[in-house]
Amino acid sequence: MFFAPPNGANVRDETTDSAIYDLFNDLPMNNYVKVAALGDIPTGGSKLVEVNRVRVALFNLDGAIYAIEDVCTHDGGPLVEGVIVNGCQVQCPRHGARFDIRTGAAVSFPAFEPTNTYAVQVRNGEVWIEQPR
């Protein structure tokens, strides 16, 4: 049987490297990678980054940063080059398929499969994303 020490939620194992924890919310950061400065992505804008050979499009929707795989699932078009429509969708520049930037869902034909999304954290003016696998 395991008994947690008093106030156990705030106790860390000494073998854990404290550098891999986000100081604000204490989430493990070892599966995140720094990809940009927050200032590199203007409100309503986008930026392309590459992580582990995966092209990732970063979008700034009214100050919230989102990361989706930079691929239209219809024909592989670059979503980072698309236009943001309806406040939260990106329209592929090739054939007009649209994807919800927040969820990756395909919301209009000719695409019907979602694109991958990646968790984002902004810390000290830096954008970190979950590493693509």
Order of alpha helices (4+ residues) and beta strands (2+ residues): beta-beta-beta-beta-beta-beta-beta-beta-beta-beta
